[in-house]
Amino acid sequence: RGGAVTFGEAITAAKAGRKIARAGWNGRGMWVCYMPPVTIPEGMVNGRTRQFVLSGDLHVGGYLVMWTAQGLWQPGWLAAQPDILSEDWGVVE
């Protein structure tokens, strides 16, 4: 992990396509990345999602994803207050 930075600086790096993580996290191999907004054409929406999206293109807003210590891809990660206030964030190479 490169350099210790604030959460705001880490989010800027994530929005530029980098993976970010805190040095203070206990789990090994954990990181967060930004998934930018995207529109998925109607014909490419998978069946699992289609049951919730009745028709038309699927417009997805930007969100954060965490790769957990257990190897789980966790969409919709939300930072806790200690994460937001910490200055031990870095870019994962």
N, C-alpha and C positions, 0 to 999 in steps of 0.2 A: 504494500500500500504506500502510495506516495504522499508525503507531507501531511501534517495535521492542519485542517482547515475547519471553518464554521459550516453549519448546516446549509446556510445560504450559498456559500461557495460550492459546496458539494452538489446541491441541487442544480446550480448552473452547469457544473461538469456533467451531471446526469442528462440534462436537457441537450447537451452537446454530443450525447451518444456514449458516455463513459459509464462504467460500473462504479458504484461508490459503496463504502462500508465504514463502520466505526471501528477504531482500534479497541474500544472498550467492550465490544460484543463478546460474549462468552463462547458462542458457537463458532466453530471453524468453518471456513469456506462460505460464509454468509455474505451476500451483497445485494444491492438494490440497483435497479435501472429504470429508466423512464421509457414508457411506451407512448409515442406521440399519437395524436388523433389520426384516425384513418376511416375511410369509407369502404366497406366491403360490399361489392356488387351483389344484388339479390341472388343471382345464380351461384355465388360462391359461399353463401352462408351455410354452415354445416347443419345437419339435422338436429343436433342437440340444442343449438341456439335458435334454430328456426321455430321450435315449439313456443318460444317466447316472443319472437319477432314475426308478426303475422304476415306482412308483405313489404316489399320494397327493399331498398338498400339498407344496410346496417351502418349507422353512423356511431362510431366509437370515440368517446372523448379520451384525452390523454390521462394516463394513470401511472403510478409507480408499482413495480413488481419486485418482490424479494425472492432470492434464491436462498432457501433456509438451510440450516445445518443438517437437516434430515434429507436434503436433496429434493425438496418440494418447491415447485414453481407457484408462488403465492401472489396472484394479482390483487391489486387494491391495497397494497401495504400502506399503512398510516404510521407516521412517526409519532412516538410518545414524547411528552414534554422533555424528559432527559435527553432524548435524541436531538430534539430541536435546539436545546441550549448547549449541547456539547461542542467542543472544538477539537475533537479527535477524529474527525472525518477525513477520509482520504480516497483517492482514486485507486481502484483495483486494476492492476496491470494484467 
